[in-house]
Every structure is written in structure tokens, then in C-alpha cells.
Amino acid sequence: MFSIEHDFDATVITLVDEGDAPLGEDIIVTSFEDCVTIEQLDARTDEVQKVTFSLTQLRDLRAALNLPEGVYRLKPADGG
């Protein structure tokens, strides 16, 4: 299950793990104009862990999810 909310300066997506146990904590993905953050509560420390991706890193991650093992460099969108 997931939810999508549009805030003033960001889009917030919350991913809820509904599968069989053990279940993971909710993941919150927040998309800003210049970056994307991913947050999840660490149940061991009771602290929220946050990772920030630049838009370039996010583009590379998106591509990597659909490629076989290897090292890649994406070409710029303008073809250069």
C-alpha cells in the first residue's frame, strides 16, 4: 500500500509494508525541486534514518534497477 500527498514544496510518497512478517517500517519518499529524500525509522535505535539523492543520482538509480551487472555512465539528455 502507498499514499501520495502534494505539499507546498514537495510530493510525499509513503510506502507501507503489508506483506508477511517480518514487516519493515514505513518508507517516506519526499521529492523536492532539487533532490529526493528517503526516510525510514530504525526500530533498533528509534531514530529516523535519512538518505538524500540528487536528481542525477536518482536518474542513475532508476536506470540501474533495469540493467544487468556492470558499470555504466548515462549519456546526457541532450545527446552530448
C-alpha positions as CSV (number, residue, x, y, z in Angstrom):
1,M,0.0,0.0,0.0
2,F,1.2,3.6,-0.6
3,S,-0.1,7.1,-0.3
4,I,0.7,10.2,-2.3
5,E,0.4,13.8,-0.9
6,H,1.3,17.1,-2.5
7,D,2.7,19.6,-0.1
8,F,3.6,23.2,-0.9
9,D,7.2,22.5,-1.9
10,A,7.3,18.7,-2.2
11,T,5.5,15.5,-3.1
12,V,5.5,12.9,-0.3
13,I,5.0,9.2,-1.0
14,T,4.6,6.8,1.9
15,L,5.2,3.1,1.3
16,V,3.6,0.7,3.8
17,D,4.8,-2.9,4.0
18,E,1.7,-5.1,4.1
19,G,3.4,-8.5,3.3
20,D,4.0,-11.4,5.5
21,A,6.1,-10.9,8.7
22,P,8.7,-9.7,9.3
23,L,7.4,-6.3,8.1
24,G,9.6,-3.3,7.5
25,E,8.9,0.2,8.8
26,D,7.1,2.6,6.5
27,I,9.4,4.3,4.0
28,I,8.8,8.0,3.2
29,V,10.0,9.4,-0.1
30,T,9.9,13.2,-0.4
31,S,10.5,14.8,-3.8
32,F,11.7,18.4,-3.8
33,E,12.6,20.6,-6.8
34,D,16.4,19.8,-6.4
35,C,16.6,16.4,-4.5
36,V,14.7,13.4,-3.2
37,T,14.9,12.1,0.4
38,I,14.1,8.7,1.6
39,E,13.4,8.2,5.4
40,Q,12.7,5.1,7.5
41,L,12.5,4.6,11.2
42,D,15.3,2.4,12.6
43,A,13.5,0.3,15.2
44,R,16.7,-0.7,16.9
45,T,17.7,2.9,17.7
46,D,14.3,4.6,17.5
47,E,15.8,7.2,15.1
48,V,14.8,8.1,11.6
49,Q,17.5,7.4,9.0
50,K,17.5,9.7,6.0
51,V,19.2,9.5,2.6
52,T,19.3,12.4,0.2
53,F,19.6,11.8,-3.6
54,S,20.5,14.5,-6.1
55,L,18.3,14.3,-9.2
56,T,21.3,12.9,-11.1
57,Q,21.7,10.1,-8.6
58,L,18.0,9.3,-8.7
59,R,18.2,9.2,-12.5
60,D,21.1,6.8,-12.3
61,L,19.3,4.6,-9.7
62,R,16.2,4.4,-11.9
63,A,18.3,3.2,-14.8
64,A,20.3,0.8,-12.7
65,L,17.2,-1.0,-11.5
66,N,16.7,-2.2,-15.1
67,L,20.2,-3.1,-16.1
68,P,22.4,-6.3,-15.6
69,E,25.5,-6.3,-13.5
70,G,28.2,-3.9,-14.8
71,V,29.5,-0.3,-14.7
72,Y,27.6,2.3,-16.7
73,R,27.5,6.0,-17.5
74,L,24.3,7.5,-18.8
75,K,24.6,9.9,-21.7
76,P,23.3,13.5,-21.1
77,A,19.7,14.1,-22.3
78,D,21.0,16.5,-25.0
79,G,23.0,13.7,-26.6
80,G,26.4,15.2,-25.7
